[in-house]
Amino acid sequence: MLLQGKRVIVTGGVTGIGRATVLACAREGASVVSFSTAAPDRNRVVRLLDEVEAMGAGRARHLQVDISDQARVDAAVDEAADWMGGLDGLVNSAATQTFKPADQFTREDLLADLAVNTFGTVYTNQAAYRHMKDHGGSIVNVTSYVAIGGQDNLAGYGLAKGAVNGWSHVIAREWGKRLIRVNLMAPVVESTGFRAYYEHLSPEGKLQSDQRRAETIALGGKLGSTGDAGNVNAFLISDLSKYMTGQIFYVDGGVSFSRRRGARPAGDQTIIHYLSDIADCPKTPADDHGEATAAHQAGCGRRHAIWRFLRTAAAQALGRRR
């Protein structure tokens, strides 16, 4: 089995992508501890643990953890590692979202989105690092297209996940010296977060959302399942990905491919216009006879030469992007 003997923590582990990740890891032989704010006796927790047990492969346990509480995270990671006999992998899937127009976000709204999505990621990553630093391991932080391509009414979530992206790239460099891999997974699947967002839309908004997915998702125009994302997370925890770090893995049915192949953004032409602007010489200084000075003419010539070089290079780069 792919994860035989691996010891893994999954945050947000009883719903959506987190639940699918727990099942994927357990199916491949891992010991898994799920973190969420759900109490251990909640039906969804009991069902998850029963399903893992029925597989007869890995094993699972659940801990009630609010990952925005650093002290609780530290204690829970220590408890999980003690139960499993160490820690090899962390999948950080827990998330919260605030829905409202960007101009209406308050400080409290932003802090609420940052608390779990950003600070929760930092706290779990730091706690996992302490258990991985002597033998290596793999961390997968779930990101979002909201932080990459934007989405109406989710400015706080986009801000929080954008911070997660930056944090993950930095620690991938720093912790790579300890053989700790850090990757991001960007899903376009029917997750808990997507369902909450979709239900928030008006009937017209839902229709537009359906049309947008049909146009941008190359594989059938429909969302993937949480299992698709969970399987990729299990792969990234496994040794099959041991030479991969600092990457964003898109589980999106081809959305990122469609974005690259689609119309070039208006900003591309702005590059050309900007390069044209730098070639415009300032008003020509003249000598007493009204003629341009030789020094100014030489300087202007150099500006034009630089402009021609940069314009050609920019045009070639944009041509390659088509």
Secondary structure as a PSIPRED ss2 file (coil, helix, strand):
# PSIPRED VFORMAT (PSIPRED V4.0)

   1 M C   1.000  0.000  0.000
   2 L C   1.000  0.000  0.000
   3 L C   1.000  0.000  0.000
   4 Q C   1.000  0.000  0.000
   5 G C   1.000  0.000  0.000
   6 K C   1.000  0.000  0.000
   7 R E   0.000  0.000  1.000
   8 V E   0.000  0.000  1.000
   9 I E   0.000  0.000  1.000
  10 V E   0.000  0.000  1.000
  11 T E   0.000  0.000  1.000
  12 G C   1.000  0.000  0.000
  13 G C   1.000  0.000  0.000
  14 V C   1.000  0.000  0.000
  15 T C   1.000  0.000  0.000
  16 G H   0.000  1.000  0.000
  17 I H   0.000  1.000  0.000
  18 G H   0.000  1.000  0.000
  19 R H   0.000  1.000  0.000
  20 A H   0.000  1.000  0.000
  21 T H   0.000  1.000  0.000
  22 V H   0.000  1.000  0.000
  23 L H   0.000  1.000  0.000
  24 A H   0.000  1.000  0.000
  25 C H   0.000  1.000  0.000
  26 A H   0.000  1.000  0.000
  27 R H   0.000  1.000  0.000
  28 E C   1.000  0.000  0.000
  29 G C   1.000  0.000  0.000
  30 A C   1.000  0.000  0.000
  31 S E   0.000  0.000  1.000
  32 V E   0.000  0.000  1.000
  33 V E   0.000  0.000  1.000
  34 S E   0.000  0.000  1.000
  35 F E   0.000  0.000  1.000
  36 S E   0.000  0.000  1.000
  37 T C   1.000  0.000  0.000
  38 A C   1.000  0.000  0.000
  39 A C   1.000  0.000  0.000
  40 P C   1.000  0.000  0.000
  41 D C   1.000  0.000  0.000
  42 R C   1.000  0.000  0.000
  43 N H   0.000  1.000  0.000
  44 R H   0.000  1.000  0.000
  45 V H   0.000  1.000  0.000
  46 V H   0.000  1.000  0.000
  47 R H   0.000  1.000  0.000
  48 L H   0.000  1.000  0.000
  49 L H   0.000  1.000  0.000
  50 D H   0.000  1.000  0.000
  51 E H   0.000  1.000  0.000
  52 V H   0.000  1.000  0.000
  53 E H   0.000  1.000  0.000
  54 A H   0.000  1.000  0.000
  55 M H   0.000  1.000  0.000
  56 G C   1.000  0.000  0.000
  57 A C   1.000  0.000  0.000
  58 G C   1.000  0.000  0.000
  59 R E   0.000  0.000  1.000
  60 A E   0.000  0.000  1.000
  61 R E   0.000  0.000  1.000
  62 H E   0.000  0.000  1.000
  63 L E   0.000  0.000  1.000
  64 Q E   0.000  0.000  1.000
  65 V C   1.000  0.000  0.000
  66 D C   1.000  0.000  0.000
  67 I C   1.000  0.000  0.000
  68 S C   1.000  0.000  0.000
  69 D C   1.000  0.000  0.000
  70 Q H   0.000  1.000  0.000
  71 A H   0.000  1.000  0.000
  72 R H   0.000  1.000  0.000
  73 V H   0.000  1.000  0.000
  74 D H   0.000  1.000  0.000
  75 A H   0.000  1.000  0.000
  76 A H   0.000  1.000  0.000
  77 V H   0.000  1.000  0.000
  78 D H   0.000  1.000  0.000
  79 E H   0.000  1.000  0.000
  80 A H   0.000  1.000  0.000
  81 A H   0.000  1.000  0.000
  82 D H   0.000  1.000  0.000
  83 W H   0.000  1.000  0.000
  84 M H   0.000  1.000  0.000
  85 G C   1.000  0.000  0.000
  86 G C   1.000  0.000  0.000
  87 L C   1.000  0.000  0.000
  88 D C   1.000  0.000  0.000
  89 G E   0.000  0.000  1.000
  90 L E   0.000  0.000  1.000
  91 V E   0.000  0.000  1.000
  92 N E   0.000  0.000  1.000
  93 S C   1.000  0.000  0.000
  94 A C   1.000  0.000  0.000
  95 A C   1.000  0.000  0.000
  96 T C   1.000  0.000  0.000
  97 Q C   1.000  0.000  0.000
  98 T C   1.000  0.000  0.000
  99 F C   1.000  0.000  0.000
 100 K E   0.000  0.000  1.000
 101 P C   1.000  0.000  0.000
 102 A H   0.000  1.000  0.000
 103 D H   0.000  1.000  0.000
 104 Q H   0.000  1.000  0.000
 105 F C   1.000  0.000  0.000
 106 T C   1.000  0.000  0.000
 107 R H   0.000  1.000  0.000
 108 E H   0.000  1.000  0.000
 109 D H   0.000  1.000  0.000
 110 L H   0.000  1.000  0.000
 111 L H   0.000  1.000  0.000
 112 A H   0.000  1.000  0.000
 113 D H   0.000  1.000  0.000
 114 L H   0.000  1.000  0.000
 115 A H   0.000  1.000  0.000
 116 V H   0.000  1.000  0.000
 117 N H   0.000  1.000  0.000
 118 T H   0.000  1.000  0.000
 119 F H   0.000  1.000  0.000
 120 G H   0.000  1.000  0.000
 121 T H   0.000  1.000  0.000
 122 V H   0.000  1.000  0.000
 123 Y H   0.000  1.000  0.000
 124 T H   0.000  1.000  0.000
 125 N H   0.000  1.000  0.000
 126 Q H   0.000  1.000  0.000
 127 A H   0.000  1.000  0.000
 128 A H   0.000  1.000  0.000
 129 Y H   0.000  1.000  0.000
 130 R H   0.000  1.000  0.000
 131 H H   0.000  1.000  0.000
 132 M H   0.000  1.000  0.000
 133 K C   1.000  0.000  0.000
 134 D C   1.000  0.000  0.000
 135 H C   1.000  0.000  0.000
 136 G C   1.000  0.000  0.000
 137 G E   0.000  0.000  1.000
 138 S E   0.000  0.000  1.000
 139 I E   0.000  0.000  1.000
 140 V E   0.000  0.000  1.000
 141 N E   0.000  0.000  1.000
 142 V E   0.000  0.000  1.000
 143 T C   1.000  0.000  0.000
 144 S C   1.000  0.000  0.000
 145 Y H   0.000  1.000  0.000
 146 V H   0.000  1.000  0.000
 147 A H   0.000  1.000  0.000
 148 I C   1.000  0.000  0.000
 149 G C   1.000  0.000  0.000
 150 G C   1.000  0.000  0.000
 151 Q C   1.000  0.000  0.000
 152 D C   1.000  0.000  0.000
 153 N C   1.000  0.000  0.000
 154 L E   0.000  0.000  1.000
 155 A H   0.000  1.000  0.000
 156 G H   0.000  1.000  0.000
 157 Y H   0.000  1.000  0.000
 158 G H   0.000  1.000  0.000
 159 L H   0.000  1.000  0.000
 160 A H   0.000  1.000  0.000
 161 K H   0.000  1.000  0.000
 162 G H   0.000  1.000  0.000
 163 A H   0.000  1.000  0.000
 164 V H   0.000  1.000  0.000
 165 N H   0.000  1.000  0.000
 166 G H   0.000  1.000  0.000
 167 W H   0.000  1.000  0.000
 168 S H   0.000  1.000  0.000
 169 H H   0.000  1.000  0.000
 170 V H   0.000  1.000  0.000
 171 I H   0.000  1.000  0.000
 172 A H   0.000  1.000  0.000
 173 R H   0.000  1.000  0.000
 174 E H   0.000  1.000  0.000
 175 W H   0.000  1.000  0.000
 176 G H   0.000  1.000  0.000
 177 K C   1.000  0.000  0.000
 178 R C   1.000  0.000  0.000
 179 L C   1.000  0.000  0.000
 180 I E   0.000  0.000  1.000
 181 R E   0.000  0.000  1.000
 182 V E   0.000  0.000  1.000
 183 N E   0.000  0.000  1.000
 184 L E   0.000  0.000  1.000
 185 M E   0.000  0.000  1.000
 186 A E   0.000  0.000  1.000
 187 P E   0.000  0.000  1.000
 188 V C   1.000  0.000  0.000
 189 V E   0.000  0.000  1.000
 190 E C   1.000  0.000  0.000
 191 S C   1.000  0.000  0.000
 192 T H   0.000  1.000  0.000
 193 G H   0.000  1.000  0.000
 194 F H   0.000  1.000  0.000
 195 R H   0.000  1.000  0.000
 196 A H   0.000  1.000  0.000
 197 Y H   0.000  1.000  0.000
 198 Y H   0.000  1.000  0.000
 199 E H   0.000  1.000  0.000
 200 H H   0.000  1.000  0.000
 201 L C   1.000  0.000  0.000
 202 S C   1.000  0.000  0.000
 203 P H   0.000  1.000  0.000
 204 E H   0.000  1.000  0.000
 205 G H   0.000  1.000  0.000
 206 K H   0.000  1.000  0.000
 207 L H   0.000  1.000  0.000
 208 Q H   0.000  1.000  0.000
 209 S H   0.000  1.000  0.000
 210 D H   0.000  1.000  0.000
 211 Q H   0.000  1.000  0.000
 212 R H   0.000  1.000  0.000
 213 R H   0.000  1.000  0.000
 214 A H   0.000  1.000  0.000
 215 E H   0.000  1.000  0.000
 216 T H   0.000  1.000  0.000
 217 I C   1.000  0.000  0.000
 218 A C   1.000  0.000  0.000
 219 L C   1.000  0.000  0.000
 220 G C   1.000  0.000  0.000
 221 G C   1.000  0.000  0.000
 222 K C   1.000  0.000  0.000
 223 L C   1.000  0.000  0.000
 224 G E   0.000  0.000  1.000
 225 S C   1.000  0.000  0.000
 226 T H   0.000  1.000  0.000
 227 G H   0.000  1.000  0.000
 228 D H   0.000  1.000  0.000
 229 A H   0.000  1.000  0.000
 230 G H   0.000  1.000  0.000
 231 N H   0.000  1.000  0.000
 232 V H   0.000  1.000  0.000
 233 N H   0.000  1.000  0.000
 234 A H   0.000  1.000  0.000
 235 F H   0.000  1.000  0.000
 236 L H   0.000  1.000  0.000
 237 I H   0.000  1.000  0.000
 238 S C   1.000  0.000  0.000
 239 D H   0.000  1.000  0.000
 240 L H   0.000  1.000  0.000
 241 S H   0.000  1.000  0.000
 242 K C   1.000  0.000  0.000
 243 Y C   1.000  0.000  0.000
 244 M C   1.000  0.000  0.000
 245 T C   1.000  0.000  0.000
 246 G C   1.000  0.000  0.000
 247 Q C   1.000  0.000  0.000
 248 I E   0.000  0.000  1.000
 249 F E   0.000  0.000  1.000
 250 Y E   0.000  0.000  1.000
 251 V E   0.000  0.000  1.000
 252 D C   1.000  0.000  0.000
 253 G C   1.000  0.000  0.000
 254 G C   1.000  0.000  0.000
 255 V H   0.000  1.000  0.000
 256 S H   0.000  1.000  0.000
 257 F H   0.000  1.000  0.000
 258 S H   0.000  1.000  0.000
 259 R H   0.000  1.000  0.000
 260 R H   0.000  1.000  0.000
 261 R H   0.000  1.000  0.000
 262 G C   1.000  0.000  0.000
 263 A C   1.000  0.000  0.000
 264 R C   1.000  0.000  0.000
 265 P C   1.000  0.000  0.000
 266 A C   1.000  0.000  0.000
 267 G H   0.000  1.000  0.000
 268 D H   0.000  1.000  0.000
 269 Q H   0.000  1.000  0.000
 270 T H   0.000  1.000  0.000
 271 I H   0.000  1.000  0.000
 272 I H   0.000  1.000  0.000
 273 H H   0.000  1.000  0.000
 274 Y H   0.000  1.000  0.000
 275 L H   0.000  1.000  0.000
 276 S H   0.000  1.000  0.000
 277 D H   0.000  1.000  0.000
 278 I H   0.000  1.000  0.000
 279 A C   1.000  0.000  0.000
 280 D C   1.000  0.000  0.000
 281 C C   1.000  0.000  0.000
 282 P C   1.000  0.000  0.000
 283 K C   1.000  0.000  0.000
 284 T C   1.000  0.000  0.000
 285 P C   1.000  0.000  0.000
 286 A E   0.000  0.000  1.000
 287 D C   1.000  0.000  0.000
 288 D C   1.000  0.000  0.000
 289 H C   1.000  0.000  0.000
 290 G C   1.000  0.000  0.000
 291 E C   1.000  0.000  0.000
 292 A E   0.000  0.000  1.000
 293 T C   1.000  0.000  0.000
 294 A H   0.000  1.000  0.000
 295 A H   0.000  1.000  0.000
 296 H H   0.000  1.000  0.000
 297 Q H   0.000  1.000  0.000
 298 A H   0.000  1.000  0.000
 299 G H   0.000  1.000  0.000
 300 C H   0.000  1.000  0.000
 301 G H   0.000  1.000  0.000
 302 R H   0.000  1.000  0.000
 303 R H   0.000  1.000  0.000
 304 H H   0.000  1.000  0.000
 305 A H   0.000  1.000  0.000
 306 I H   0.000  1.000  0.000
 307 W H   0.000  1.000  0.000
 308 R H   0.000  1.000  0.000
 309 F H   0.000  1.000  0.000
 310 L H   0.000  1.000  0.000
 311 R H   0.000  1.000  0.000
 312 T H   0.000  1.000  0.000
 313 A H   0.000  1.000  0.000
 314 A H   0.000  1.000  0.000
 315 A H   0.000  1.000  0.000
 316 Q H   0.000  1.000  0.000
 317 A H   0.000  1.000  0.000
 318 L H   0.000  1.000  0.000
 319 G H   0.000  1.000  0.000
 320 R H   0.000  1.000  0.000
 321 R H   0.000  1.000  0.000
 322 R C   1.000  0.000  0.000
